Amino acid sequence: MRYFILFSYVGTDFHGSQSQPNGVTVQEVMERAMTTLLRVPVSLTFAGRTDAGVHARQMWAHWDYDAGDNGIMKPLLDLPKLSARLNNLLPHSVAVQQIVPVIGDAHARYSALARTYEYRITTRKDPFLYGRAARVAVGLDYKLMNEAAQQLIGRHDFASFCKVHTDVKTTFCTVRRAVWEQTGEEEAVFTIEADRFLRNMVRAVVGTLFEVGRGKMTVSQFTRVVEARNRCAAGQSAPAEGLYLVNVEYPEGLFVSE
């Protein structure tokens, strides 16, 4: 049986989401906890990857568990109980919301229809936002930044905002929404939704939009950056701590009853 697990995490304590030889990752602590409780090796496939310091309010992953695998009967899963036990075992920076059975060919990454990220900024020094929002200088022009962000809507080649030397087959993505909203006098959030995202894409987009907001780049110049399909044409990537994966959308009929 294939299961999807929904969880969230604060990325400050981790060297990214996916396992790597150097540094503790979200995948490592999740798989270790699940392997301990289920008493069989667990290998998770995440809906996507997040870099060191990036957070997730909603991340999904899938894994397979067969109660009769290889002729050895394993206990049927009590999903609410397993969620509760995982939360007792996982570090404070990771929390499981639910575990649900899905159709056999459901895939946490490839079955996703869209993903939504938020990038949070603050113009004040606030110890309670440290690591949870990027601190920027005052004076950003959100109207201009929104005008530039509209140039992202639709299907485009986002090579200008992609980390170089990655193994992706295409750098085309379809952006459905890209908008800045002020959430207070000293705070704002950028929301972007697309069918897929390239590695470092959101942080590169935000960093380049900062250039527009500071008057160092015009909207027309931003448009040319998109068209250039060259990472050197865009601005520096924004800091990791402001970025959150907030939603992954899946088709109806993916989740089933046991």
Beta strands, then each sheet from edge to edge (+ up, - down):
strand 1: 2-9
strand 2: 45-46
strand 3: 55-64
strand 4: 94-102
strand 5: 114-122
strand 6: 134-135
strand 7: 154-157
strand 8: 172-184
strand 9: 187-194
strand 10: 243-249
sheet 1: 2+ 3- 1+ 4-
sheet 2: 2+ 3- 10- 5+ 6+
sheet 3: 2+ 3- 10- 5+ 9- 8+ 7-
end
